Amino acid sequence: MLVHSRKGRWATWAVFFALFLPLFAVPLLVVLAASFATSWSSAFPSGFTTGHYAAATRGESLQALTTSLVTALTASVLALVVGTWAALAAHALKKRGARLLDALFMLPVAVPSVVVGLAVLVAFSKPPVLLNGTRWIVVLAHAVLVTAFAHQSVSAAVARLDPAYEQAAASLGARPSYVLWRVRLPLLLPSLTAAAGLCFALSMGELSATMMLYPPDWTPLPVRIYAATDRGALFTGSALAVVLMTTTVLVLFAVSRIRTRAAYR
């Protein structure tokens, strides 16, 4: 730690817990407690039931979780491919061109996500590309929203790459495509997996743009959580939220394992 004295470390930990517990830990614990409660009329919940989870892991709720997973995985792959391509292209451009490309990719996160949803809705509600009313308009909106994060993550990694590896491969007669697939991308693998995890987590929790675009047969889990809490079913909504958090954390844990092995390599 940067604090070397014993009293300073204790004070730092005290401040950390004083900020962490009320701002992060307590709200999550409240949601977890509410997911098992039958009623909540005082400071603490009363009653205990697992019935909320029975409803949250079957039927339409299970279908909504599957929808969220498919949407997040597809959007993350699209964002990673486009963001990586843009990062590699920007690295080859001059300084002004690279800045312009970075600004274009950061534009979707510089405006509210509901604006992005409206833009996608207006752009793809008429031929020649008609996506309104299909699942693909939701996937596209998610990909647009998370591509900026993939682009920034990979751009930072590309800037740190040692050009000696590419130069050595080129001096041995390797073609540019071979250098890209066998040298640059393997070196970028830790950053690629980190970007994929970030994109997945952001897509799993996206609500604002999704509310404007989702068709009745493609309802992600955040929409069901909002609908449940909006009609007063707070305990059911809490169980759905815990399922969403747990699923996201498990996928991120799997991605972190891939990232660790890639970094070791």
Phi, psi and omega in degrees: 000159178285340178268121188264332181283152182294317179296321179295322178293318177298319179295321179296316178296322180296316178296320180300310181292327178294329178270322186290314186299307183286332185272329186237308188289313184299313178302320179292321178294324177296316178298317179297316179295320181294332181291341179254000188269153172259337177201163181210090183249356180227204181290337182234154180290155177237147182084158179218132178206149173253010181296330179295324179286330175298321178284333184277350184240024178210167175062225184294328179293317177295321176296322178294322176296317177298320177299316179296318180296314180296317179297313183294318180295315181295314179296323180293319178295314178299315181296321181293319180295310182292317181295320178293315178302315181294322179294317178293321179293318180296326179294332180273349181274169173287170188301317181293318178295321179295320178295320179296317180294319177299319181295321179296320181284337178274350183301318181298333179268354178274349178240159177301146182297333178294330176292320177297318178299318178295320180297316178295321179297315180292320185289329187240034176256000180223155175301155015276343178248102183251105181246348182299133182089002179243165178292337186290335178289328176290315178299317181297315180298317177298318180297319178298320184289327186259351181299325180301321181289321176295318180298315181293320180295314181288324178300317179297322179289321179297321180295335181267355181295139176281117182292351182296326180295315180292320180295321178295317179295319180294323180293338178271004176097011180288138177286159180304321179295322178293319178298321180296310187281329186255348182239300187292308183296318175300324178291332180271359187302317177301319179290326179294318179291323177296317178295321179296318178296318178296315179298319180297314182296318180294321180291323180298328182260002184289132184232315191301305180292326181297322181299332181276343194240334193292137174276164183300331182267009180218074185255108178292163184295322176303327178293320178293324177297315178297317181295321180294314180289330181292328179266010174093002179274070186292323182290320176294318176298323178295319177297318176298321179295320178295319177299318179296315180296316182296316179298316180297316180296320179297317178294319178295325176296318177296320178294322180295327176295319177297319181296319180297315179295323179293319179295322178296319178297000000 
